[in-house]
Amino acid sequence: MPAWGSIPGFHRVLKRDSFYYSRLLQCHSSPKSVARIHAQIIATGHGHNPFLASKLVSRYTDLGGRGIDDARRVFDRAPQRDILLWNVMIRSYANSGPQTEAIILYCHLRRTSVRPNCYTYPFVIKACAALGDENEGRAVHADAVRAGLDSDLFVSNALVAFYAKCCEIETARNLFDEIPVKDLVSWNSMIAGYSQNDCAYEAIALLHQMLREDVVTKPDRVTIAALLPACAALAAVQEGMWAHSYVIKTGMEMDARLGSGLVSMYANCGRLDTAQELFERVREPNLILYNSIIRAYGMHGHAKEAVVIFSKMLEMGIEPDGICFICALSACSHAGMVHEGFEIFEMMDSYGVEKGQVHYACMVDLLGRAGQLRRAVEFIGRMPVDPGGDVWGALLGACRIYNDIELAEEAAKKLFLLDPENAGRYAALAKMYEDVGRWEDAARVRKALRDRGVRKPLGCSMVEVDTEVHTFGVEDESHPMTAEIYVVLEQLQKLVVEDEIAAIG
């Protein structure tokens, strides 16, 4: 289709009004073309038109880079600003950044006679979510309530995503439950919120609820991408395979995002071969996909393959990030590949990746697992930053492997100061004392644990029955069918005893 301006007689036939320039902006996307049309708008006296100003702001923003600055200049020079123009400018900052400008602009809007509408609040809330600014987000939420727009579907969906991003998952769920007619964005926001907040069981349960209650709304690629991390965390192969089948059945393209989720899921479920096959099928692999497959090889003890994949990624011109280095270093650590681990660690400077506490902890773990405890201590001493709990925790773990009590005591002293609420640190040292018969020292550590009120998280068992997950703790009587469960357990115990007696006889 030819550009509007290239049609013979086009400029003469059509009146050069706001509609004409709006269509012209839609047909041209290069920076020079947009600037030229902008000049025409000013020259023909349409520069005061707020509708055209909003179109210009939107088009400049689409250009990226310096386009956002040009968009802001258009906004600032507009003598009349309706809510559409305000919304377009706020949305531009919320999507492209800096998000703080979206909030500042919203504050300016509140001081004018123009009233925010149901589109304004989602844009501002999105900016608050990107910044993790819970206080400002709550203030915007209050404004929406006062305006009577908090029940609007767009506003509600934005609020669910915001509170989930701020780790207020219960608040997000309460808002989600209050939405009378949910759309796909509602379900996706809540499922993703659960996955992001390590509530894997809740994410899967919500998907089942969606499939059961909402027969109109069907999952899309966003739903599957949000669900897969939960399946990976739980090694829920049944739900993961359902997601994979759904992708194939609906003809979704196996892009890097879906591919990485499926690779992680299958790897966590012990199906490394399937994960590898999926990795090879993705046409345009990206860094996230490579991170997933490197981690998959590492967690299954195939460190050499992980390093090979890491090298191939570098050869393709894909630059690693901090997570990628953690995956590669962890693979080397579990396989005792000290030399390769140090080579990868030194690469971080070449790629401009900052070495964080987790990376240093990986190196201490690498040396510790290889039995080089003294070298690990020297490495900690040369660190350019103060070692944190992860670093000393890695050393304590290595001391436990090789039963180095003296060094373990030194690491534990640091940990009791840096990470005093971590019960596992106390338990590890106490267990080491018990292993060598130092019962008084073990009792002293366990007493310190009690005196400080530090409690170890209780373990639990989980079982899924008819898509519903049931959780049980030690001597747990909270389940509604507790009586029936204990009756069955007693019957099973009797059967075990009878079998043992029969075997002896």
C-alpha positions in Angstrom: 0.0 0.0 0.0 1.5 3.4 -1.0 2.2 6.0 1.6 -0.6 8.7 1.8 1.7 11.4 0.7 2.8 9.5 -2.4 -0.7 9.3 -3.9 -1.0 11.8 -6.8 -3.2 14.7 -5.8 -3.6 13.4 -2.3 -2.5 16.7 -0.7 -4.8 18.7 -2.9 -7.9 16.4 -2.5 -7.9 16.0 1.3 -8.4 18.9 3.6 -5.4 19.3 5.8 -7.2 19.0 9.1 -6.4 17.0 12.3 -7.8 13.8 10.7 -5.4 14.2 7.7 -2.3 14.7 9.9 -3.4 11.8 12.2 -3.5 9.4 9.2 -0.3 10.8 7.9 1.4 10.1 11.2 0.1 6.5 11.2 1.7 5.9 7.8 5.2 7.2 8.6 7.4 5.9 11.3 10.9 7.1 10.6 12.3 9.9 12.7 12.8 12.2 9.8 9.2 11.6 8.5 7.7 12.3 11.9 9.8 15.4 12.3 8.7 16.7 8.9 5.0 16.0 9.6 5.4 17.8 13.0 6.8 20.8 11.2 3.8 20.8 8.8 1.4 20.6 11.7 3.0 23.7 13.3 3.2 25.6 9.9 -0.5 25.0 9.1 -1.6 26.3 12.5 -2.6 22.9 14.0 0.0 22.9 16.7 -2.5 23.8 19.4 -4.7 20.8 18.7 -4.5 18.5 21.7 -5.6 15.5 19.7 -2.7 15.9 17.3 -0.4 16.6 20.2 -1.3 13.2 21.7 -0.7 11.5 18.3 2.7 13.2 18.1 3.6 12.2 21.6 2.7 8.6 20.9 4.6 8.5 17.6 7.7 10.0 19.1 7.6 7.6 22.0 7.4 4.7 19.5 10.7 5.8 18.0 12.5 5.1 21.2 15.8 6.6 22.3 15.6 10.4 22.1 12.0 10.1 21.0 10.7 10.3 24.6 12.4 13.7 24.9 10.8 15.0 21.7 7.5 13.7 23.0 7.9 15.6 26.2 8.7 18.8 24.3 5.4 18.4 22.4 3.6 17.9 25.6 5.1 20.9 27.4 4.4 23.2 24.4 0.8 22.2 24.1 -1.4 25.1 25.3 -4.4 22.9 25.9 -4.0 19.4 27.4 -7.0 17.1 27.6 -7.0 13.8 29.5 -6.0 11.9 26.3 -2.8 13.9 26.0 -2.0 13.5 29.7 -2.6 9.8 29.5 -0.4 9.3 26.4 2.5 11.1 28.1 2.1 9.3 31.4 1.8 5.9 29.5 5.0 6.8 27.6 7.0 7.2 30.8 5.4 4.2 32.4 6.3 1.9 29.5 9.7 3.4 28.4 10.9 5.2 31.5 12.0 6.9 33.5 9.0 5.8 35.5 9.5 8.5 38.1 8.5 11.0 35.5 5.1 9.2 35.1 4.4 9.7 38.8 5.6 13.3 38.8 3.4 14.0 35.8 0.4 12.4 37.5 1.0 14.7 40.5 1.0 17.7 38.1 -2.3 16.4 36.6 -4.0 16.3 40.0 -3.3 20.0 40.4 -5.1 20.9 37.2 -8.9 21.0 36.4 -8.5 17.8 34.2 -9.8 14.7 36.0 -7.9 11.4 35.7 -10.0 8.6 34.1 -10.0 4.8 34.1 -6.9 4.7 31.8 -4.8 7.2 33.9 -4.7 5.1 37.0 -3.4 1.8 35.4 -0.5 3.7 33.7 0.5 5.3 37.0 0.1 2.1 38.9 2.3 0.3 36.4 5.0 2.9 36.9 4.8 2.4 40.7 5.1 -1.3 40.2 8.2 -0.9 38.0 9.8 1.2 40.7 8.6 -1.0 43.6 7.2 2.1 45.2 4.6 0.7 47.4 3.7 3.9 49.3 3.1 5.9 46.1 1.1 3.0 44.6 -1.1 2.9 47.7 -1.7 6.6 47.4 -2.7 6.2 43.7 -5.0 3.3 44.8 -6.6 5.7 47.3 -7.1 8.3 44.6 -8.8 5.7 42.4 -11.2 4.7 45.3 -12.1 8.4 45.9 -12.8 8.8 42.1 -15.0 5.7 42.2 -12.9 3.9 39.6 -11.2 1.2 41.7 -13.8 -1.3 40.6 -13.0 -0.6 36.9 -11.6 -3.8 35.3 -8.5 -2.0 33.9 -7.7 -0.4 37.3 -8.4 -3.6 39.2 -6.0 -5.6 37.0 -3.3 -3.0 37.4 -3.7 -3.1 41.2 -3.5 -6.9 41.3 -0.2 -6.8 39.3 1.1 -3.9 41.4 0.5 -5.5 44.8 1.9 -8.9 43.6 5.0 -7.1 42.4 5.4 -5.5 45.8 5.1 -9.0 47.5 1.7 -8.1 49.0 0.2 -11.3 47.5 -2.7 -11.5 50.0 -3.8 -8.0 49.1 -3.5 -8.9 45.4 -5.6 -12.0 45.9 -8.3 -10.0 47.8 -8.5 -7.5 45.0 -8.6 -10.3 42.4 -11.5 -12.0 44.2 -13.4 -8.8 44.2 -13.4 -8.5 40.4 -16.9 -9.5 39.4 -16.2 -10.4 35.8 -12.6 -11.3 35.2 -10.8 -11.2 31.9 -7.6 -13.0 30.7 -5.4 -10.2 32.1 -7.0 -10.7 35.5 -6.2 -14.4 35.6 -2.7 -13.9 34.1 -1.8 -11.2 36.6 -2.7 -13.3 39.6 -1.1 -16.5 38.3 2.1 -14.6 37.5 1.9 -12.9 40.9 1.8 -16.2 42.7 4.7 -17.6 40.6 6.8 -14.5 41.3 6.2 -14.7 45.0 7.2 -18.4 45.4 3.5 -19.5 45.7 3.8 -22.3 43.2 0.9 -24.4 44.5 -1.4 -21.4 44.5 -0.4 -20.6 40.9 -1.3 -24.1 39.7 -4.5 -24.2 41.8 -5.6 -20.9 40.2 -5.0 -22.2 36.7 -7.3 -25.2 37.6 -9.9 -22.7 38.9 -9.7 -20.7 35.7 -10.2 -23.8 33.5 -13.0 -25.0 35.7 -15.0 -21.7 36.3 -14.2 -19.5 33.2 -15.2 -21.5 30.2 -15.0 -18.5 27.9 -11.5 -17.3 28.7 -8.8 -19.5 27.4 -5.1 -19.5 28.4 -2.7 -17.7 26.1 1.1 -17.7 25.9 1.3 -15.2 28.8 -0.7 -17.7 31.0 1.6 -20.5 30.1 4.8 -18.4 30.6 3.5 -17.5 34.1 2.6 -21.0 34.9 5.8 -22.8 33.9 8.0 -21.4 36.7 5.5 -22.8 39.2 5.6 -26.2 37.5 9.4 -26.1 37.6 9.5 -25.1 41.3 7.3 -28.0 42.3 8.6 -30.5 39.6 4.9 -30.7 38.7 5.4 -32.7 35.5 1.7 -33.4 35.0 0.8 -29.7 34.8 4.0 -29.0 32.9 3.3 -31.6 30.3 -0.3 -30.2 30.0 1.2 -26.8 29.4 3.5 -28.2 26.7 0.6 -30.0 25.1 -1.5 -26.9 25.1 1.3 -24.9 23.4 1.4 -27.6 20.6 -2.3 -28.0 20.3 -3.0 -24.2 20.0 -0.1 -23.7 17.5 1.8 -21.3 19.7 5.3 -20.5 18.4 8.0 -22.0 20.6 9.8 -18.8 21.2 12.7 -18.3 23.7 10.4 -17.3 26.6 8.2 -20.4 26.4 11.2 -22.5 25.5 13.2 -21.4 28.6 10.1 -22.1 30.9 9.7 -25.6 29.4 13.4 -26.4 29.6 13.5 -25.4 33.3 10.4 -27.4 34.0 11.6 -30.6 32.4 15.0 -30.3 33.9 13.5 -29.9 37.4 11.4 -33.0 36.7 14.5 -35.0 35.9 13.9 -35.1 32.1 17.1 -33.6 30.9 16.9 -35.2 27.4 13.5 -33.6 26.8 14.8 -30.3 28.0 17.8 -30.6 25.6 15.4 -31.4 22.6 13.3 -28.4 23.4 16.3 -26.1 23.6 17.5 -27.2 20.2 14.0 -26.5 18.6 13.9 -22.8 19.5 14.9 -20.9 16.4 16.1 -17.7 18.0 17.6 -18.6 21.4 18.3 -15.7 23.8 20.2 -15.3 27.0 17.3 -16.4 29.2 17.0 -19.7 27.3 20.8 -20.3 27.5 20.6 -19.6 31.3 17.9 -22.3 31.6 19.8 -25.0 29.7 23.2 -24.2 31.4 21.5 -24.5 34.8 19.8 -27.7 33.6 23.1 -29.4 32.7 24.7 -28.2 35.9 22.0 -29.5 38.2 22.2 -32.9 36.6 25.9 -33.1 37.1 26.8 -32.5 33.4 29.2 -29.6 34.1 31.4 -30.1 31.0 28.3 -29.9 28.8 27.2 -26.8 30.7 30.6 -25.1 30.0 30.4 -26.1 26.3 27.0 -24.5 26.0 28.3 -21.4 27.8 31.2 -21.2 25.3 28.8 -21.6 22.3 26.6 -18.9 23.6 29.6 -16.5 23.8 30.6 -17.5 20.2 27.1 -16.5 19.0 27.7 -13.0 20.4 25.2 -13.3 23.3 26.7 -11.5 26.3 26.2 -13.2 29.7 24.6 -11.5 32.7 25.0 -12.1 36.4 22.5 -15.0 36.4 24.3 -16.7 33.6 27.6 -16.6 35.5 25.9 -18.1 38.6 24.5 -21.0 36.5 28.0 -21.7 35.0 29.9 -21.3 38.3 27.4 -23.5 40.1 27.9 -26.3 37.4 31.6 -26.1 37.9 31.2 -26.2 41.7 29.2 -29.4 41.7 31.7 -31.1 39.4 34.9 -29.9 41.1 36.0 -28.0 38.0 38.1 -25.5 39.9 40.3 -24.3 37.0 37.3 -23.8 34.6 35.4 -22.1 37.4 38.1 -19.5 38.0 38.4 -18.9 34.2 34.6 -18.2 34.0 34.8 -16.0 37.2 37.5 -13.8 35.7 35.4 -13.4 32.5 32.9 -11.3 34.5 35.3 -8.3 34.3 35.6 -8.7 30.5 31.8 -8.5 30.1 31.3 -5.7 32.6 29.2 -7.9 35.0 29.5 -6.8 38.6 30.6 -9.6 41.0 28.1 -9.9 43.7 28.0 -11.8 46.9 26.3 -14.8 45.2 29.2 -15.1 42.7 31.8 -15.0 45.5 29.8 -17.6 47.4 29.9 -19.8 44.3 33.7 -19.6 44.2 34.0 -20.4 47.9 31.6 -23.3 47.4 33.7 -24.4 44.4 36.9 -24.4 46.4 35.2 -25.9 49.5 33.7 -28.8 47.6 37.1 -29.6 46.1 38.6 -29.8 49.6 40.6 -26.6 49.2 39.4 -25.0 52.4 42.5 -22.9 53.2 42.5 -21.6 49.7 38.8 -20.7 50.2 39.7 -18.7 53.3 42.4 -16.9 51.4 39.9 -16.1 48.6 37.5 -14.6 51.2 40.4 -12.5 52.6 41.1 -11.0 49.2 37.5 -10.1 48.4 37.2 -6.4 47.6 33.9 -6.2 49.5 32.9 -7.5 53.0 31.8 -11.1 52.7 28.2 -11.6 53.5 26.1 -14.5 54.8 26.1 -16.4 51.5 29.9 -16.5 51.4 30.4 -17.6 55.0 27.5 -20.0 54.6 29.3 -21.7 51.7 32.4 -22.0 53.8 30.5 -23.5 56.7 28.9 -26.1 54.3 32.3 -27.1 53.0 33.6 -27.4 56.6 30.8 -29.8 57.4 31.7 -31.9 54.3 35.3 -32.3 55.5 34.6 -32.1 59.2 36.9 -29.1 59.8 35.5 -28.0 63.3 38.0 -25.2 63.9 37.2 -23.4 60.6 33.5 -24.1 61.0 33.5 -22.3 64.4 35.1 -19.3 62.8 32.6 -19.2 59.9 29.7 -19.8 62.4 30.7 -16.8 64.5 30.5 -14.6 61.4 27.1 -16.1 60.4 25.6 -15.6 63.9 26.3 -11.9 63.5 25.4 -11.5 59.8 22.4 -13.9 59.7 21.2 -14.4 63.3 17.7 -15.5 62.3 18.8 -18.5 60.1 18.2 -21.6 62.2 20.1 -23.8 59.7 23.4 -22.2 60.6 23.0 -23.2 64.3 21.8 -26.6 63.4 24.8 -27.3 61.1 27.3 -26.4 63.7 25.5 -28.4 66.4 25.4 -31.4 64.1 29.1 -31.2 63.5 29.8 -31.1 67.3 27.5 -34.1 67.8 29.3 -36.0 65.0 32.6 -35.7 66.9 31.1 -36.3 70.4 31.3 -32.7 71.6 27.9 -32.9 73.3 28.3 -30.0 75.6 29.2 -27.7 72.7 26.3 -29.0 70.7 23.9 -28.4 73.6 25.3 -24.8 74.0 24.6 -24.0 70.3 21.1 -25.4 70.5 20.4 -23.5 73.7 21.5 -20.3 72.0 19.1 -21.2 69.2 16.2 -21.4 71.7 17.3 -18.3 73.8 17.3 -16.2 70.7 13.9 -17.4 69.7 15.1 -18.6 66.3 12.9 -21.3 64.8 13.6 -23.7 62.0 10.9 -23.7 59.4 8.8 -26.8 59.8 8.9 -29.4 57.1 5.8 -30.7 55.4 4.6 -33.2 53.0 2.2 -32.5 50.1 0.0 -34.7 48.0 -2.3 -33.8 45.1 -5.7 -35.4 44.8 -8.1 -34.4 42.0 -6.1 -31.3 41.2 -6.2 -30.1 44.9 -3.0 -30.0 46.9 -3.1 -31.2 50.5 -0.3 -30.1 52.9 0.6 -32.1 56.1 3.0 -31.2 58.9 4.3 -33.2 61.8 1.3 -34.2 64.1 -0.8 -31.9 62.0 -4.5 -32.0 62.9 -5.7 -29.0 60.8 -7.0 -31.0 57.8 -10.8 -31.4 57.8 -10.5 -35.2 57.3 -7.9 -35.7 60.1 -9.8 -38.4 61.9 -10.2 -40.5 58.7 -6.5 -39.9 57.8 -5.2 -41.2 61.1 -7.5 -44.3 61.0 -6.0 -45.2 57.6 -2.5 -44.6 58.9 -3.1 -46.9 61.9 -4.4 -49.6 59.6 -1.3 -49.2 57.4 0.9 -49.4 60.5 -0.8 -52.7 61.5 -0.2 -54.1 58.1 3.5 -53.2 58.2 3.9 -54.8 61.7 2.0 -58.0 60.5 4.3 -58.2 57.5 7.4 -57.9 59.7 6.2 -60.6 62.0 5.4 -62.9 59.1 8.9 -62.3 57.7 10.5 -63.2 61.0 8.4 -66.3 61.4 
